[in-house]
Amino acid sequence: MLFAAARRAPPTFYVSSGVYNWSADPAGVFFLQKAAQYNVPQITAFVNSAPTTMTTNGRSCGGNLVDGQIPAYAKYLADVIAHFRDQGIRFTHVSPMNEPDDTFGTCGQEGMQVTPQQRANVVNTLRSALDAQGLQSVGIMADESSSTGNFLPEASQWIPQVQKGALAAVSHHQYGFNNDATVAQMGSVGRSLSGVNTWFTEICCFKAANSGQQSNPAAALTYGSTYEPTMIGALQLGQLVYQSFTQAQDAHFDFWTALSNGIGCSPLNNPSCATSANSNGWNDGLIYYDPSFASNHNTAIYQTKRLFLMKHLANFIWLGSTRFAVSGLPSNVFGMAFKSSNTQSTPLGGARASLILMNMANSAVSVQPSQAALGNFVGGAVTSPSTDWQTFGASSSVSLPGLSITTLLFN
């Protein structure tokens, strides 16, 4: 296949029915192995397109999944997951479709349309194929709808036809960047129809909807090109996480993706390139690399403030913890509280509760940790325009710098 971006067309293991080339995609396998070695607790086998023999146009973009090929597709996925299980790598989840409302006809990336009438069949057939290979522990998530505008009218067409126990999570994206009420409706509909949690599994490429609000981290967002590596971009992502957890009441959040070359400038000869916003790049990564590295040999990695915001969330929102509503905070501070039933090991020591505070204003404000009533305050970490992940000890009052994320830990 020829794509606008060859990096978006990874090699496939699939050769023909039941025949696989397990040496394909060594780079992808390398990172999968590293994830397993580092004991990443959730690993999802994520699929953009079925093999080309299973789509209507014989390509991995621009076509539809063929009804009669759904059993073969399910077996292919189960075979791949079973192969890696036998290699000591265990997938916790599989996602058999991505934004199935779109054929991806421009072939800028892989993708296939899966109609609402096909989706339950895909889930049910895949569940049977996984179970037949002893993969009962692998959960299926679907349907990775691109936006609430696609999810809401289509959910009732497929979720009720999914067999009980076949679906582990209802997964969605949020490229419509909708308001709180619409996002809340999406979460409610997904859970009521399925009986399982909703997961926010992809977002990127956001910018202020109003160009006059580019420096406002709490501004309404839209899809479009912008590279914003500062705390503005980090807190814009923070507001999406906040909306996901407090409005949609999702149980999980993923950003797309970790590594990008969409920096929009040439960092080798421009010292300010990596740290300054521009309209040519994309907010689609946490860390970036020089798109011209092959010719200029610049292999440096450039971190954004989004990376450190996600570090707060990944370290201090523990799997299995419970989120509690937060009130009484200073104006322009977004807060989320989490409690775990077990003591969690953190870079600051043991903790059982966390209070994550995002100051969207330019000025610093103070909070008193004792007022949170979450236990004994043991310290925290802060990321601001001038600091990346600075830790601090317990005190009676904590200053939240302007444009910052601060996590307070309690035991």
PEBEL-V489240 format. One record per backbone hydrogen bond with DSSP energy under -1.0 kcal/mol. CO is the residue of the C=O (numbers start at 1). NH is the residue of the N-H. Records with the same first field share a line. If there is no record, write none. Layout:
BEGIN
CO->NH + NH
END
This chain:
BEGIN
5->8
6->9
13->21
16->19
19->15 + 16
21->24
25->29
26->30
27->31
28->32
29->33
30->34
31->35
32->36
33->37
34->38
35->40
36->39
43->92 + 93
44->46
45->95
51->54
52->55
54->66
60->111
63->113
64->56
66->69
67->70
69->73
70->74
71->75
72->76
73->77
74->78
75->79
76->80
77->81
78->82
79->83
80->84
81->85
82->86
84->89
85->88
92->139
93->45
94->141
95->47
99->102
100->114
103->62
104->107
107->4
113->65
115->118 + 119
118->122
119->123
120->124
121->125
122->126
123->127
124->128
125->129
126->130
127->131
128->132
130->133 + 135
131->134
135->138
139->94
140->168 + 169
142->171
144->99
145->173
146->175
147->151
148->152
150->154
151->155
154->157
155->158 + 159
158->161
159->162
163->166
169->142
170->199
171->144
172->201
174->177
179->183
180->184
181->185
182->186
183->187
184->188
185->189
186->190
187->191
188->192
189->193
190->194
191->195
197->170
198->251
199->172
200->254
203->256
205->224
207->222
210->213
211->214
213->216
216->219
220->209
222->207
227->278
229->305
230->234
231->235
232->236
233->237
234->238
235->239
236->240
237->241
238->242
239->243
240->244
241->245
242->246
243->247 + 248
244->250
252->200
258->286 + 287
260->289
261->263
262->282
270->273
278->227
282->284
283->205
286->304
287->260
288->302
290->293
292->295 + 296
293->297
297->299
302->288
305->309
306->310
307->311
308->312
309->313
310->314
311->315
312->316
313->317
318->321
322->339
324->337
330->333
332->360
334->358
336->356
337->324
338->354
339->322
344->351
346->349
351->344
352->340
353->410
354->338
355->408
356->336
357->406
358->334
359->404
361->403
365->400
367->398
368->371
369->372
370->373
376->411
379->409
380->392
381->407
382->390
383->405
387->384
390->382
392->380
398->367
400->365
404->359
405->383
406->357
407->381
408->355
409->378
410->352 + 353
END
